[in-house]
Amino acid sequence: MQVVEQTGLSWTAVNTALRLHSAGNTSSMKPGVRGEKRPEQLKMDFALWSRPAVRQHIEQSLGC
């Protein structure tokens, strides 16, 4: 429980990491590449992700 308290991670996340580590499957514990983009990278008129920016992105992505 010390790991949970010190890191702020959930017990489920810590338990999964411990189980993978003890099984020798440490490669699956590496963080994946996240494809996060900022609105200006997507040619939007917003500087940060706000509700209007998210709404516009959803509309553009889904063709609504």
PyMOL Python script that loads the backbone (N, CA, C, O; Angstrom):
from pymol import cmd

cmd.read_pdbstr("""\
ATOM      1  N   MET A   1       0.815  -1.201   0.000  1.00  0.00           N
ATOM      2  CA  MET A   1       0.000   0.000   0.000  1.00  0.00           C
ATOM      3  C   MET A   1       0.858   1.264   0.000  1.00  0.00           C
ATOM      4  O   MET A   1       0.371   2.338  -0.354  1.00  0.00           O
ATOM      5  N   GLN A   2       2.129   1.152   0.392  1.00  0.00           N
ATOM      6  CA  GLN A   2       2.995   2.322   0.373  1.00  0.00           C
ATOM      7  C   GLN A   2       3.181   2.853  -1.049  1.00  0.00           C
ATOM      8  O   GLN A   2       3.218   4.065  -1.263  1.00  0.00           O
ATOM      9  N   VAL A   3       3.294   1.962  -1.997  1.00  0.00           N
ATOM     10  CA  VAL A   3       3.476   2.387  -3.381  1.00  0.00           C
ATOM     11  C   VAL A   3       2.263   3.172  -3.846  1.00  0.00           C
ATOM     12  O   VAL A   3       2.403   4.194  -4.517  1.00  0.00           O
ATOM     13  N   VAL A   4       1.083   2.705  -3.498  1.00  0.00           N
ATOM     14  CA  VAL A   4      -0.157   3.390  -3.875  1.00  0.00           C
ATOM     15  C   VAL A   4      -0.182   4.788  -3.270  1.00  0.00           C
ATOM     16  O   VAL A   4      -0.511   5.761  -3.949  1.00  0.00           O
ATOM     17  N   GLU A   5       0.165   4.883  -1.997  1.00  0.00           N
ATOM     18  CA  GLU A   5       0.139   6.182  -1.313  1.00  0.00           C
ATOM     19  C   GLU A   5       1.203   7.129  -1.860  1.00  0.00           C
ATOM     20  O   GLU A   5       0.951   8.326  -1.996  1.00  0.00           O
ATOM     21  N   GLN A   6       2.372   6.617  -2.172  1.00  0.00           N
ATOM     22  CA  GLN A   6       3.465   7.469  -2.613  1.00  0.00           C
ATOM     23  C   GLN A   6       3.320   7.925  -4.071  1.00  0.00           C
ATOM     24  O   GLN A   6       3.768   9.015  -4.426  1.00  0.00           O
ATOM     25  N   THR A   7       2.704   7.106  -4.901  1.00  0.00           N
ATOM     26  CA  THR A   7       2.615   7.442  -6.321  1.00  0.00           C
ATOM     27  C   THR A   7       1.272   8.012  -6.735  1.00  0.00           C
ATOM     28  O   THR A   7       1.181   8.709  -7.746  1.00  0.00           O
ATOM     29  N   GLY A   8       0.240   7.730  -5.978  1.00  0.00           N
ATOM     30  CA  GLY A   8      -1.092   8.165  -6.363  1.00  0.00           C
ATOM     31  C   GLY A   8      -1.736   7.253  -7.395  1.00  0.00           C
ATOM     32  O   GLY A   8      -2.828   7.540  -7.887  1.00  0.00           O
ATOM     33  N   LEU A   9      -1.058   6.145  -7.727  1.00  0.00           N
ATOM     34  CA  LEU A   9      -1.631   5.169  -8.653  1.00  0.00           C
ATOM     35  C   LEU A   9      -2.687   4.343  -7.936  1.00  0.00           C
ATOM     36  O   LEU A   9      -2.693   4.260  -6.708  1.00  0.00           O
ATOM     37  N   SER A  10      -3.565   3.742  -8.694  1.00  0.00           N
ATOM     38  CA  SER A  10      -4.586   2.883  -8.095  1.00  0.00           C
ATOM     39  C   SER A  10      -3.966   1.548  -7.708  1.00  0.00           C
ATOM     40  O   SER A  10      -2.920   1.163  -8.230  1.00  0.00           O
ATOM     41  N   TRP A  11      -4.618   0.848  -6.790  1.00  0.00           N
ATOM     42  CA  TRP A  11      -4.127  -0.462  -6.384  1.00  0.00           C
ATOM     43  C   TRP A  11      -4.134  -1.423  -7.569  1.00  0.00           C
ATOM     44  O   TRP A  11      -3.243  -2.263  -7.697  1.00  0.00           O
ATOM     45  N   THR A  12      -5.123  -1.301  -8.419  1.00  0.00           N
ATOM     46  CA  THR A  12      -5.204  -2.168  -9.595  1.00  0.00           C
ATOM     47  C   THR A  12      -3.979  -1.978 -10.491  1.00  0.00           C
ATOM     48  O   THR A  12      -3.397  -2.957 -10.957  1.00  0.00           O
ATOM     49  N   ALA A  13      -3.586  -0.730 -10.732  1.00  0.00           N
ATOM     50  CA  ALA A  13      -2.421  -0.458 -11.581  1.00  0.00           C
ATOM     51  C   ALA A  13      -1.142  -0.993 -10.949  1.00  0.00           C
ATOM     52  O   ALA A  13      -0.309  -1.588 -11.634  1.00  0.00           O
ATOM     53  N   VAL A  14      -0.987  -0.785  -9.660  1.00  0.00           N
ATOM     54  CA  VAL A  14       0.214  -1.268  -8.958  1.00  0.00           C
ATOM     55  C   VAL A  14       0.242  -2.784  -8.951  1.00  0.00           C
ATOM     56  O   VAL A  14       1.287  -3.384  -9.204  1.00  0.00           O
ATOM     57  N   ASN A  15      -0.875  -3.404  -8.668  1.00  0.00           N
ATOM     58  CA  ASN A  15      -0.950  -4.860  -8.622  1.00  0.00           C
ATOM     59  C   ASN A  15      -0.642  -5.465  -9.998  1.00  0.00           C
ATOM     60  O   ASN A  15       0.066  -6.468 -10.089  1.00  0.00           O
ATOM     61  N   THR A  16      -1.164  -4.866 -11.050  1.00  0.00           N
ATOM     62  CA  THR A  16      -0.886  -5.345 -12.410  1.00  0.00           C
ATOM     63  C   THR A  16       0.600  -5.231 -12.727  1.00  0.00           C
ATOM     64  O   THR A  16       1.190  -6.158 -13.282  1.00  0.00           O
ATOM     65  N   ALA A  17       1.209  -4.094 -12.375  1.00  0.00           N
ATOM     66  CA  ALA A  17       2.634  -3.905 -12.628  1.00  0.00           C
ATOM     67  C   ALA A  17       3.469  -4.916 -11.853  1.00  0.00           C
ATOM     68  O   ALA A  17       4.431  -5.464 -12.391  1.00  0.00           O
ATOM     69  N   LEU A  18       3.119  -5.166 -10.614  1.00  0.00           N
ATOM     70  CA  LEU A  18       3.853  -6.152  -9.810  1.00  0.00           C
ATOM     71  C   LEU A  18       3.712  -7.559 -10.391  1.00  0.00           C
ATOM     72  O   LEU A  18       4.679  -8.319 -10.438  1.00  0.00           O
ATOM     73  N   ARG A  19       2.517  -7.892 -10.825  1.00  0.00           N
ATOM     74  CA  ARG A  19       2.277  -9.209 -11.418  1.00  0.00           C
ATOM     75  C   ARG A  19       3.074  -9.376 -12.719  1.00  0.00           C
ATOM     76  O   ARG A  19       3.678 -10.426 -12.938  1.00  0.00           O
ATOM     77  N   LEU A  20       3.082  -8.368 -13.568  1.00  0.00           N
ATOM     78  CA  LEU A  20       3.836  -8.427 -14.818  1.00  0.00           C
ATOM     79  C   LEU A  20       5.339  -8.511 -14.550  1.00  0.00           C
ATOM     80  O   LEU A  20       6.056  -9.251 -15.225  1.00  0.00           O
ATOM     81  N   HIS A  21       5.804  -7.759 -13.574  1.00  0.00           N
ATOM     82  CA  HIS A  21       7.227  -7.765 -13.244  1.00  0.00           C
ATOM     83  C   HIS A  21       7.656  -9.132 -12.709  1.00  0.00           C
ATOM     84  O   HIS A  21       8.701  -9.653 -13.099  1.00  0.00           O
ATOM     85  N   SER A  22       6.861  -9.702 -11.830  1.00  0.00           N
ATOM     86  CA  SER A  22       7.228 -11.003 -11.261  1.00  0.00           C
ATOM     87  C   SER A  22       7.150 -12.119 -12.311  1.00  0.00           C
ATOM     88  O   SER A  22       7.815 -13.146 -12.178  1.00  0.00           O
ATOM     89  N   ALA A  23       6.343 -11.917 -13.346  1.00  0.00           N
ATOM     90  CA  ALA A  23       6.251 -12.904 -14.422  1.00  0.00           C
ATOM     91  C   ALA A  23       7.344 -12.692 -15.467  1.00  0.00           C
ATOM     92  O   ALA A  23       7.451 -13.465 -16.420  1.00  0.00           O
ATOM     93  N   GLY A  24       8.163 -11.640 -15.292  1.00  0.00           N
ATOM     94  CA  GLY A  24       9.231 -11.364 -16.233  1.00  0.00           C
ATOM     95  C   GLY A  24       8.774 -10.647 -17.482  1.00  0.00           C
ATOM     96  O   GLY A  24       9.520 -10.567 -18.458  1.00  0.00           O
ATOM     97  N   ASN A  25       7.571 -10.129 -17.471  1.00  0.00           N
ATOM     98  CA  ASN A  25       7.000  -9.460 -18.643  1.00  0.00           C
ATOM     99  C   ASN A  25       7.136  -7.949 -18.487  1.00  0.00           C
ATOM    100  O   ASN A  25       6.134  -7.233 -18.502  1.00  0.00           O
ATOM    101  N   THR A  26       8.366  -7.458 -18.338  1.00  0.00           N
ATOM    102  CA  THR A  26       8.570  -6.035 -18.101  1.00  0.00           C
ATOM    103  C   THR A  26       8.400  -5.192 -19.359  1.00  0.00           C
ATOM    104  O   THR A  26       8.210  -3.980 -19.258  1.00  0.00           O
ATOM    105  N   SER A  27       8.462  -5.794 -20.529  1.00  0.00           N
ATOM    106  CA  SER A  27       8.305  -4.998 -21.756  1.00  0.00           C
ATOM    107  C   SER A  27       6.901  -4.414 -21.867  1.00  0.00           C
ATOM    108  O   SER A  27       6.726  -3.345 -22.453  1.00  0.00           O
ATOM    109  N   SER A  28       5.913  -5.086 -21.322  1.00  0.00           N
ATOM    110  CA  SER A  28       4.546  -4.564 -21.399  1.00  0.00           C
ATOM    111  C   SER A  28       4.296  -3.464 -20.374  1.00  0.00           C
ATOM    112  O   SER A  28       3.230  -2.849 -20.374  1.00  0.00           O
ATOM    113  N   MET A  29       5.270  -3.211 -19.502  1.00  0.00           N
ATOM    114  CA  MET A  29       5.111  -2.164 -18.495  1.00  0.00           C
ATOM    115  C   MET A  29       5.579  -0.807 -19.011  1.00  0.00           C
ATOM    116  O   MET A  29       5.360   0.206 -18.346  1.00  0.00           O
ATOM    117  N   LYS A  30       6.215  -0.761 -20.176  1.00  0.00           N
ATOM    118  CA  LYS A  30       6.691   0.503 -20.718  1.00  0.00           C
ATOM    119  C   LYS A  30       5.507   1.311 -21.225  1.00  0.00           C
ATOM    120  O   LYS A  30       4.589   0.765 -21.837  1.00  0.00           O
ATOM    121  N   PRO A  31       5.532   2.623 -20.967  1.00  0.00           N
ATOM    122  CA  PRO A  31       4.418   3.449 -21.468  1.00  0.00           C
ATOM    123  C   PRO A  31       4.416   3.490 -22.986  1.00  0.00           C
ATOM    124  O   PRO A  31       5.470   3.544 -23.619  1.00  0.00           O
ATOM    125  N   GLY A  32       3.235   3.464 -23.557  1.00  0.00           N
ATOM    126  CA  GLY A  32       3.091   3.521 -25.004  1.00  0.00           C
ATOM    127  C   GLY A  32       3.165   4.951 -25.510  1.00  0.00           C
ATOM    128  O   GLY A  32       3.083   5.904 -24.735  1.00  0.00           O
ATOM    129  N   VAL A  33       3.316   5.083 -26.786  1.00  0.00           N
ATOM    130  CA  VAL A  33       3.335   6.396 -27.409  1.00  0.00           C
ATOM    131  C   VAL A  33       1.907   6.908 -27.483  1.00  0.00           C
ATOM    132  O   VAL A  33       1.004   6.215 -27.953  1.00  0.00           O
ATOM    133  N   ARG A  34       1.724   8.114 -27.018  1.00  0.00           N
ATOM    134  CA  ARG A  34       0.396   8.702 -27.044  1.00  0.00           C
ATOM    135  C   ARG A  34       0.329   9.726 -28.163  1.00  0.00           C
ATOM    136  O   ARG A  34       1.238  10.541 -28.320  1.00  0.00           O
ATOM    137  N   GLY A  35      -0.708   9.689 -28.913  1.00  0.00           N
ATOM    138  CA  GLY A  35      -0.845  10.567 -30.070  1.00  0.00           C
ATOM    139  C   GLY A  35      -1.570  11.857 -29.769  1.00  0.00           C
ATOM    140  O   GLY A  35      -2.377  12.326 -30.572  1.00  0.00           O
ATOM    141  N   GLU A  36      -1.286  12.432 -28.614  1.00  0.00           N
ATOM    142  CA  GLU A  36      -1.990  13.662 -28.247  1.00  0.00           C
ATOM    143  C   GLU A  36      -1.550  14.827 -29.113  1.00  0.00           C
ATOM    144  O   GLU A  36      -0.359  15.024 -29.353  1.00  0.00           O
ATOM    145  N   LYS A  37      -2.499  15.576 -29.568  1.00  0.00           N
ATOM    146  CA  LYS A  37      -2.244  16.762 -30.378  1.00  0.00           C
ATOM    147  C   LYS A  37      -2.856  17.974 -29.692  1.00  0.00           C
ATOM    148  O   LYS A  37      -3.844  17.861 -28.968  1.00  0.00           O
ATOM    149  N   ARG A  38      -2.269  19.103 -29.924  1.00  0.00           N
ATOM    150  CA  ARG A  38      -2.835  20.349 -29.429  1.00  0.00           C
ATOM    151  C   ARG A  38      -3.752  20.907 -30.515  1.00  0.00           C
ATOM    152  O   ARG A  38      -3.558  20.613 -31.694  1.00  0.00           O
ATOM    153  N   PRO A  39      -4.744  21.706 -30.133  1.00  0.00           N
ATOM    154  CA  PRO A  39      -5.679  22.234 -31.129  1.00  0.00           C
ATOM    155  C   PRO A  39      -4.989  22.974 -32.271  1.00  0.00           C
ATOM    156  O   PRO A  39      -5.400  22.841 -33.424  1.00  0.00           O
ATOM    157  N   GLU A  40      -3.946  23.754 -31.971  1.00  0.00           N
ATOM    158  CA  GLU A  40      -3.301  24.500 -33.059  1.00  0.00           C
ATOM    159  C   GLU A  40      -2.598  23.575 -34.046  1.00  0.00           C
ATOM    160  O   GLU A  40      -2.422  23.939 -35.209  1.00  0.00           O
ATOM    161  N   GLN A  41      -2.191  22.377 -33.601  1.00  0.00           N
ATOM    162  CA  GLN A  41      -1.602  21.403 -34.515  1.00  0.00           C
ATOM    163  C   GLN A  41      -2.646  20.849 -35.481  1.00  0.00           C
ATOM    164  O   GLN A  41      -2.311  20.394 -36.575  1.00  0.00           O
ATOM    165  N   LEU A  42      -3.898  20.890 -35.073  1.00  0.00           N
ATOM    166  CA  LEU A  42      -4.992  20.400 -35.902  1.00  0.00           C
ATOM    167  C   LEU A  42      -5.668  21.533 -36.670  1.00  0.00           C
ATOM    168  O   LEU A  42      -6.768  21.372 -37.199  1.00  0.00           O
ATOM    169  N   LYS A  43      -4.986  22.690 -36.723  1.00  0.00           N
ATOM    170  CA  LYS A  43      -5.482  23.866 -37.462  1.00  0.00           C
ATOM    171  C   LYS A  43      -6.823  24.358 -36.914  1.00  0.00           C
ATOM    172  O   LYS A  43      -7.711  24.758 -37.666  1.00  0.00           O
ATOM    173  N   MET A  44      -6.948  24.319 -35.574  1.00  0.00           N
ATOM    174  CA  MET A  44      -8.158  24.803 -34.938  1.00  0.00           C
ATOM    175  C   MET A  44      -7.887  26.200 -34.378  1.00  0.00           C
ATOM    176  O   MET A  44      -6.733  26.596 -34.215  1.00  0.00           O
ATOM    177  N   ASP A  45      -8.947  26.934 -34.089  1.00  0.00           N
ATOM    178  CA  ASP A  45      -8.822  28.315 -33.614  1.00  0.00           C
ATOM    179  C   ASP A  45      -8.670  28.411 -32.097  1.00  0.00           C
ATOM    180  O   ASP A  45      -8.878  29.486 -31.533  1.00  0.00           O
ATOM    181  N   PHE A  46      -8.320  27.336 -31.435  1.00  0.00           N
ATOM    182  CA  PHE A  46      -8.234  27.331 -29.986  1.00  0.00           C
ATOM    183  C   PHE A  46      -6.795  27.067 -29.561  1.00  0.00           C
ATOM    184  O   PHE A  46      -6.078  26.313 -30.220  1.00  0.00           O
ATOM    185  N   ALA A  47      -6.372  27.686 -28.463  1.00  0.00           N
ATOM    186  CA  ALA A  47      -5.015  27.474 -27.962  1.00  0.00           C
ATOM    187  C   ALA A  47      -4.936  26.243 -27.067  1.00  0.00           C
ATOM    188  O   ALA A  47      -3.920  25.549 -27.051  1.00  0.00           O
ATOM    189  N   LEU A  48      -5.993  25.976 -26.333  1.00  0.00           N
ATOM    190  CA  LEU A  48      -6.029  24.839 -25.413  1.00  0.00           C
ATOM    191  C   LEU A  48      -7.298  24.033 -25.641  1.00  0.00           C
ATOM    192  O   LEU A  48      -8.245  24.500 -26.274  1.00  0.00           O
ATOM    193  N   TRP A  49      -7.299  22.811 -25.112  1.00  0.00           N
ATOM    194  CA  TRP A  49      -8.498  21.987 -25.225  1.00  0.00           C
ATOM    195  C   TRP A  49      -9.556  22.519 -24.274  1.00  0.00           C
ATOM    196  O   TRP A  49      -9.413  22.436 -23.054  1.00  0.00           O
ATOM    197  N   SER A  50     -10.600  23.057 -24.839  1.00  0.00           N
ATOM    198  CA  SER A  50     -11.747  23.538 -24.084  1.00  0.00           C
ATOM    199  C   SER A  50     -12.977  22.797 -24.599  1.00  0.00           C
ATOM    200  O   SER A  50     -12.880  22.026 -25.554  1.00  0.00           O
ATOM    201  N   ARG A  51     -14.099  23.016 -23.994  1.00  0.00           N
ATOM    202  CA  ARG A  51     -15.311  22.343 -24.469  1.00  0.00           C
ATOM    203  C   ARG A  51     -15.612  22.666 -25.934  1.00  0.00           C
ATOM    204  O   ARG A  51     -15.912  21.760 -26.711  1.00  0.00           O
ATOM    205  N   PRO A  52     -15.537  23.946 -26.324  1.00  0.00           N
ATOM    206  CA  PRO A  52     -15.777  24.233 -27.747  1.00  0.00           C
ATOM    207  C   PRO A  52     -14.750  23.557 -28.659  1.00  0.00           C
ATOM    208  O   PRO A  52     -15.098  23.100 -29.748  1.00  0.00           O
ATOM    209  N   ALA A  53     -13.496  23.490 -28.224  1.00  0.00           N
ATOM    210  CA  ALA A  53     -12.468  22.846 -29.048  1.00  0.00           C
ATOM    211  C   ALA A  53     -12.740  21.357 -29.177  1.00  0.00           C
ATOM    212  O   ALA A  53     -12.612  20.792 -30.263  1.00  0.00           O
ATOM    213  N   VAL A  54     -13.115  20.718 -28.075  1.00  0.00           N
ATOM    214  CA  VAL A  54     -13.423  19.282 -28.114  1.00  0.00           C
ATOM    215  C   VAL A  54     -14.636  19.037 -28.998  1.00  0.00           C
ATOM    216  O   VAL A  54     -14.645  18.097 -29.793  1.00  0.00           O
ATOM    217  N   ARG A  55     -15.658  19.872 -28.868  1.00  0.00           N
ATOM    218  CA  ARG A  55     -16.862  19.738 -29.693  1.00  0.00           C
ATOM    219  C   ARG A  55     -16.504  19.854 -31.179  1.00  0.00           C
ATOM    220  O   ARG A  55     -16.962  19.054 -31.994  1.00  0.00           O
ATOM    221  N   GLN A  56     -15.679  20.856 -31.528  1.00  0.00           N
ATOM    222  CA  GLN A  56     -15.295  21.040 -32.923  1.00  0.00           C
ATOM    223  C   GLN A  56     -14.479  19.856 -33.418  1.00  0.00           C
ATOM    224  O   GLN A  56     -14.669  19.409 -34.549  1.00  0.00           O
ATOM    225  N   HIS A  57     -13.586  19.347 -32.604  1.00  0.00           N
ATOM    226  CA  HIS A  57     -12.767  18.204 -33.004  1.00  0.00           C
ATOM    227  C   HIS A  57     -13.629  16.962 -33.248  1.00  0.00           C
ATOM    228  O   HIS A  57     -13.413  16.235 -34.217  1.00  0.00           O
ATOM    229  N   ILE A  58     -14.593  16.725 -32.377  1.00  0.00           N
ATOM    230  CA  ILE A  58     -15.499  15.585 -32.552  1.00  0.00           C
ATOM    231  C   ILE A  58     -16.305  15.744 -33.836  1.00  0.00           C
ATOM    232  O   ILE A  58     -16.458  14.791 -34.599  1.00  0.00           O
ATOM    233  N   GLU A  59     -16.815  16.937 -34.071  1.00  0.00           N
ATOM    234  CA  GLU A  59     -17.591  17.177 -35.282  1.00  0.00           C
ATOM    235  C   GLU A  59     -16.750  16.969 -36.540  1.00  0.00           C
ATOM    236  O   GLU A  59     -17.223  16.394 -37.521  1.00  0.00           O
ATOM    237  N   GLN A  60     -15.496  17.440 -36.508  1.00  0.00           N
ATOM    238  CA  GLN A  60     -14.616  17.269 -37.653  1.00  0.00           C
ATOM    239  C   GLN A  60     -14.221  15.803 -37.852  1.00  0.00           C
ATOM    240  O   GLN A  60     -14.161  15.313 -38.980  1.00  0.00           O
ATOM    241  N   SER A  61     -13.955  15.116 -36.750  1.00  0.00           N
ATOM    242  CA  SER A  61     -13.513  13.723 -36.822  1.00  0.00           C
ATOM    243  C   SER A  61     -14.609  12.784 -37.292  1.00  0.00           C
ATOM    244  O   SER A  61     -14.358  11.841 -38.041  1.00  0.00           O
ATOM    245  N   LEU A  62     -15.839  13.055 -36.840  1.00  0.00           N
ATOM    246  CA  LEU A  62     -16.953  12.167 -37.162  1.00  0.00           C
ATOM    247  C   LEU A  62     -17.784  12.659 -38.334  1.00  0.00           C
ATOM    248  O   LEU A  62     -18.712  11.980 -38.774  1.00  0.00           O
ATOM    249  N   GLY A  63     -17.455  13.823 -38.832  1.00  0.00           N
ATOM    250  CA  GLY A  63     -18.190  14.364 -39.973  1.00  0.00           C
ATOM    251  C   GLY A  63     -19.610  14.750 -39.634  1.00  0.00           C
ATOM    252  O   GLY A  63     -20.504  14.635 -40.473  1.00  0.00           O
ATOM    253  N   CYS A  64     -19.830  15.213 -38.402  1.00  0.00           N
ATOM    254  CA  CYS A  64     -21.184  15.606 -37.974  1.00  0.00           C
ATOM    255  C   CYS A  64     -21.523  16.994 -38.421  1.00  0.00           C
ATOM    256  O   CYS A  64     -22.620  17.481 -38.146  1.00  0.00           O
TER     257      CYS A  64
END
""", "prot")
cmd.dss("prot")
cmd.show_as("cartoon", "prot")
cmd.util.cbc("prot")
cmd.orient("prot")
